[in-house]
Amino acid sequence: MSADAADAKREPQPAVTLEQIIRAKRPRPLRSVDELMAPDVFPSDDEVDEFVQAYHEERQANLG
């Protein structure tokens, strides 16, 4: 039996609403933007600068 045939035989799952997902995850409001910070993503300021430069170059290349 192919994977497509197996998928076709599965019972459909009930739709989950956004409200149900939120209740299950129990998110809390951010107290500070600092909570979004991911330390140690870039080991040095130079690597941050290189990333930002490459990002801007890629954006410019895709715009024109």
N, C-alpha and C positions, 0 to 999 in steps of 0.2 A: 504494500500500500504506500502510495506517495505521501509526502508531507502535506500536500494540498488536500488530498482526500481525507487525511486524518483531521486536518483543521476543519473541514466541512462537516464532519460528523460530531464535533464537539458541541455541547450545549452552549447556547449563547449566555454570556455572563450578564447579570443585571447591571444596568447603567449606574455608575456612582456619580453622585452630584458633587459639585465643588464644595458645598456646605458639609457633606459627609467627610470629604477628604480633610477639610479644615478642622472639623471636630476630632478626627482621628489623630491628626498631627499635633494638635494643641499648640499652635504657634503663639509666640508672645511678641509684643511690639518691641522694636529696637529702642534702647534708651539713648544710644549714641551711635553716630556713624562709625566710630572706632570699632564697633562690634563686627563690622564688615571687613575689617583689615585682616589680611593674611600675611603674617610676619614670615620672613625668610623666603619669600617667593623669589626675590632677586638678592643674591649675596652681596652686591655692591651697587653704589649709585651709578657707576659707569654702565653696568648691565641694564639698569632701568633706562638710562639715556639711550642706549643702543636699541632697546625694545621700542621705545617711543619713536625714535627716528625711523626704524623699520616699519612701524605701524603707519606713520604718516606717509612714507614713501609708497607703501602698498595702497593706501587710500587714494593718493594722487594718481597712481597708475591706473586704478580701476575707475576713476572719474572721467578720464579723458580718453 
